[in-house]
Amino acid sequence: MKNIYLLLLAIVIAPQFIFAQQSNAGEDYTAYMPEVRAFNKFISSGKKPASLLTKEGLEASRNAMKAFITKSTGIQPVIKNIAGPEGEIPLRIFKPDTIKAVVLDIHGGGWIQGIAASDDAFNNLMATACHVAIVSVDYRLAPEAPFPACIADCKTAARWLVNNAKAAFGTDKLMLTGQSAGAHLAALMAIYMRDSLGAGSKMVGINLQYGCFDLGGTPSERQASDTTLILSKTGLAENFKLVFGGWSTDKLEQPQYSPLFADLRGLPPAYFMAGTADPLLDDTYFMESRWRNAGNKTYLAVYPECPHGLNIFPTKLGRLANEKMFAWMKQQVQ
């Protein structure tokens, strides 16, 4: 009888050890904090942006994001157009000399701004450091293309990648990566690739950076203020109004739109990143927990006092965050 109890106990607790969370908890970032705080002070002192609900405000926000696009990279990206639901979809492809996997990259920008080229600097670094080819999708943006047009375009890109990775890149090992709204779309694509494309076994990892996984709003998002760095309460509200209009919370939280509520079993190992000054912090905490409790491996990297977009900013801690993330990705493609 004692042996039966021990066996039952092992069955209950074993998954907790197999799928135990890995994280950067306990690492000391004290030396980085003066620069982080100085940078936070710098970005908070900027001019208040015009309302996204005006034509001028949306255009100014889009132009500001385009201003940071890298003009030249070590790897010259190639453009491939594929047929989409409403015309051609451009894919921006980075192809290094050594390719161990192919990454579907989905850019951020709140579903209303950004283009695939916005990720050029990041994708050049990732391709070089991790020996992966990268396919970045130029999906349609709201409000001109109402949500969920972006999801349909990303599904088209995911389908093309699953069908062509081996012939085009020499490997059918697949990864996904996305930042912010791109992380939201990347999570949905992993589910789509598992359920509709039969590619669950081909996915070796997914990299989700400060994503929005509950479109109905997590506590940290609802408690954001107008002094919150990068993502203010007003800015978030305007962004969501542009994208989702009069959608109800119940509709927004349907699993096909909010991956936090989806069936997450049988998905690849996931890397989660966020900063503690990010209004979307709870999205990362909640999604990592659900991903892990569904039986998948996770790594959670949370950086103190860092804002939304922490690893794209010119700080030592931002660079360290990328190095840690790339090291994890290299492990997945071995």
C-alpha positions in Angstrom: 0.0 0.0 0.0 2.9 2.4 0.8 4.4 1.8 -2.6 1.0 2.7 -4.3 0.9 5.9 -2.3 4.5 6.7 -3.4 3.6 5.9 -7.0 0.6 8.2 -6.9 2.6 11.0 -5.3 5.2 10.7 -8.1 2.6 10.9 -10.8 1.1 14.0 -9.2 4.4 15.9 -8.7 6.5 14.6 -11.6 5.1 17.0 -14.2 6.0 19.9 -11.9 9.6 18.9 -12.1 9.6 18.1 -15.8 8.0 21.4 -16.8 9.5 23.5 -14.0 9.9 27.1 -14.9 13.3 28.4 -15.8 13.9 32.1 -15.2 16.3 34.9 -14.6 14.9 35.3 -11.1 17.6 36.0 -8.6 20.0 37.6 -11.0 21.5 40.9 -9.9 21.0 43.8 -12.2 22.0 46.5 -9.7 24.9 47.7 -11.9 22.5 48.4 -14.8 19.9 50.4 -12.9 21.4 53.9 -13.1 21.4 53.7 -16.9 17.9 52.2 -17.0 16.6 55.0 -14.7 18.3 57.7 -16.7 16.8 56.3 -19.9 13.4 56.1 -18.4 13.6 59.7 -17.3 14.7 60.7 -20.8 11.7 59.0 -22.6 9.2 60.3 -20.0 10.4 63.9 -20.6 9.4 63.8 -24.3 6.5 65.7 -25.9 3.1 64.1 -25.3 2.0 62.5 -28.6 -1.1 63.6 -30.5 -4.2 61.4 -30.3 -4.1 58.2 -32.3 -7.7 58.8 -33.0 -6.8 61.7 -35.3 -5.4 61.2 -38.8 -2.4 63.4 -37.9 -1.7 61.6 -34.7 -1.8 58.1 -36.3 0.4 59.3 -39.1 2.9 60.9 -36.7 3.1 57.7 -34.7 3.7 55.6 -37.7 6.4 57.9 -39.0 8.1 57.9 -35.6 8.3 54.2 -35.7 9.6 54.2 -39.3 12.3 56.6 -38.3 14.1 53.9 -36.4 14.3 51.4 -39.3 17.9 50.4 -39.9 19.0 51.5 -43.4 21.5 48.7 -44.0 22.3 45.3 -42.3 25.0 42.7 -42.6 22.6 40.3 -44.2 20.7 41.9 -47.1 17.0 41.0 -46.8 15.2 39.6 -49.9 11.5 40.4 -50.5 9.1 37.6 -51.6 5.5 38.3 -52.3 2.9 35.6 -51.7 -0.8 35.5 -52.5 -2.9 36.6 -49.5 -6.7 37.0 -48.8 -6.7 40.6 -50.2 -3.8 40.8 -52.5 -0.1 40.1 -52.2 1.7 39.8 -48.8 5.4 40.8 -48.7 7.7 38.5 -46.8 11.1 40.0 -45.8 13.6 37.2 -45.7 17.0 37.1 -43.9 19.1 34.1 -45.1 22.5 33.6 -43.3 25.2 31.2 -44.6 24.4 28.7 -41.8 20.7 27.8 -41.3 19.7 25.5 -38.4 16.0 26.6 -38.3 13.6 29.1 -39.9 11.9 31.7 -37.8 8.5 33.3 -38.6 8.9 36.9 -37.3 5.9 39.1 -36.7 6.6 42.8 -36.0 4.9 44.8 -33.3 3.2 48.2 -33.4 -0.2 47.7 -31.7 -1.7 46.2 -34.9 -1.8 49.8 -36.3 1.8 50.6 -37.2 5.2 49.1 -38.0 6.3 47.1 -41.1 8.5 44.1 -41.5 11.5 46.3 -42.0 10.9 47.7 -38.5 12.6 44.5 -37.3 15.6 44.6 -39.6 18.2 45.4 -37.0 16.8 42.8 -34.6 16.4 40.1 -37.3 19.9 40.7 -38.6 21.3 40.1 -35.1 19.1 37.1 -34.5 20.0 35.5 -37.9 23.7 36.0 -37.3 23.8 35.0 -33.6 21.4 32.0 -33.8 22.2 30.7 -37.3 18.5 30.9 -38.4 16.8 32.2 -41.5 14.0 34.7 -40.8 10.8 35.2 -42.6 9.1 38.5 -41.5 5.6 39.1 -42.6 4.1 42.5 -43.7 0.6 42.0 -42.5 -2.2 44.5 -43.1 -2.8 47.1 -40.4 -5.8 48.5 -38.7 -7.9 50.6 -39.0 -7.6 50.5 -42.8 -7.7 46.7 -42.7 -10.0 46.0 -39.8 -9.0 43.4 -37.3 -8.7 40.4 -37.7 -7.2 41.0 -41.2 -3.7 40.8 -39.5 -4.5 37.3 -38.3 -5.5 36.1 -41.8 -2.3 37.5 -43.3 -0.1 35.9 -40.7 -1.9 32.6 -41.2 -1.1 32.8 -44.9 2.6 33.4 -44.1 2.7 30.6 -41.6 1.1 28.2 -44.2 3.7 29.3 -46.8 6.5 28.7 -44.4 5.3 25.2 -43.3 4.9 24.2 -47.0 8.2 25.7 -48.2 10.8 25.8 -45.4 12.5 22.5 -46.4 12.9 23.4 -50.0 13.7 27.1 -49.5 16.0 26.9 -46.5 17.1 23.3 -46.2 15.4 22.6 -42.9 11.8 22.1 -41.6 12.7 23.1 -38.0 10.5 26.1 -37.3 10.5 28.8 -34.7 8.3 31.9 -34.1 9.1 35.3 -32.6 7.2 38.5 -32.0 7.2 41.7 -30.0 4.2 43.3 -28.4 1.3 42.9 -30.8 3.6 40.7 -32.8 3.9 38.3 -29.8 0.1 38.2 -29.6 0.0 37.2 -33.3 3.0 34.7 -32.9 1.2 32.9 -30.1 -1.9 32.6 -32.3 0.2 31.3 -35.2 1.7 28.6 -33.0 -1.8 27.4 -32.2 -2.8 27.6 -35.9 0.3 25.7 -37.0 -0.4 23.0 -34.4 -4.1 22.6 -35.2 -4.6 23.4 -38.8 -1.2 22.8 -40.5 -0.1 19.7 -38.6 3.2 21.3 -37.8 3.3 20.9 -34.1 6.3 18.6 -34.2 8.2 21.0 -36.5 8.1 23.9 -34.0 11.2 23.9 -31.8 10.6 27.2 -30.0 8.7 30.4 -29.7 10.0 33.7 -28.5 7.3 36.0 -27.0 8.5 39.5 -26.0 6.2 41.7 -23.9 3.0 40.5 -25.7 -0.6 41.2 -25.3 -2.3 37.9 -24.8 -5.6 38.9 -23.1 -7.3 41.5 -25.4 -9.9 42.0 -22.6 -7.2 43.6 -20.4 -5.1 42.2 -17.6 -4.9 44.0 -14.2 -1.5 45.6 -14.9 -2.9 47.0 -18.2 -6.1 48.3 -16.6 -4.1 50.0 -13.8 -1.8 51.8 -16.3 -1.6 55.6 -15.9 -0.8 58.4 -18.2 2.7 58.5 -16.7 3.4 54.9 -17.7 6.5 54.6 -19.8 5.9 54.0 -23.6 2.4 52.7 -23.2 0.2 55.2 -21.4 -3.4 54.6 -20.3 -4.7 57.0 -22.8 -2.5 55.6 -25.6 -3.6 52.0 -24.9 -7.3 53.0 -24.8 -6.9 54.9 -28.2 -5.0 52.0 -29.7 -7.6 49.5 -28.7 -10.4 51.7 -29.9 -8.8 52.0 -33.3 -8.3 48.3 -33.6 -11.2 46.7 -31.9 -13.9 49.4 -32.1 -17.0 48.4 -30.2 -16.0 44.8 -29.6 -17.2 43.5 -26.3 -14.8 42.0 -23.7 -16.5 38.6 -24.1 -15.7 38.7 -27.9 -12.2 39.9 -27.4 -11.5 37.1 -25.0 -12.5 34.3 -27.3 -9.6 31.9 -27.8 -9.2 32.7 -31.5 -8.4 36.3 -30.5 -6.9 36.0 -27.0 -4.4 33.2 -26.8 -4.4 33.3 -23.0 -7.7 31.5 -23.2 -6.8 28.9 -25.8 -5.8 25.2 -25.4 -2.0 25.5 -25.1 -1.2 21.8 -24.9 1.4 20.4 -27.3 3.1 23.7 -28.0 6.9 24.3 -28.3 9.2 25.6 -25.6 8.6 29.3 -25.1 10.8 32.2 -24.0 8.9 35.1 -22.3 10.3 38.5 -21.8 9.0 41.7 -20.1 10.0 44.6 -17.9 8.4 45.5 -14.6 7.5 49.0 -15.8 5.4 47.5 -18.7 1.6 47.8 -18.4 1.5 44.4 -20.2 3.6 42.7 -17.6 0.6 40.6 -16.3 0.0 39.3 -19.9 3.5 37.8 -19.8 3.2 36.4 -16.2 -0.2 34.9 -16.9 0.7 33.4 -20.4 3.9 31.9 -19.1 2.0 30.2 -16.3 -0.7 28.8 -18.6 1.9 27.7 -21.2 3.9 25.8 -18.5 0.8 24.4 -16.8 -0.3 23.0 -20.2 2.8 20.8 -20.1 5.2 22.9 -22.1 8.7 24.2 -21.2 9.2 27.9 -20.5 11.8 30.4 -19.7 10.7 33.7 -18.0 13.0 36.7 -18.2 11.7 39.8 -16.3 13.8 42.9 -16.0 13.4 45.4 -13.2 12.1 48.9 -13.9 12.3 48.3 -17.7 9.5 49.6 -20.0 7.7 48.1 -22.9 10.1 47.4 -25.7 13.0 47.0 -23.3 15.4 45.1 -25.6 15.2 47.5 -28.5 16.5 50.4 -26.5 20.2 51.4 -26.4 20.9 50.3 -22.8 23.3 47.7 -21.6 20.5 45.8 -19.9 18.6 45.8 -23.3 21.6 44.3 -25.0 22.0 41.8 -22.2 18.3 40.8 -22.6 18.9 40.1 -26.3 22.0 38.1 -25.6 20.2 35.9 -23.1 17.3 35.4 -25.5 19.5 34.5 -28.4 21.4 32.0 -26.2 18.1 30.3 -25.4 17.2 30.2 -29.1 20.5 28.6 -30.0 19.8 25.9 -27.6 16.4 25.1 -29.2 17.9 24.7 -32.7 20.8 22.4 -31.8 
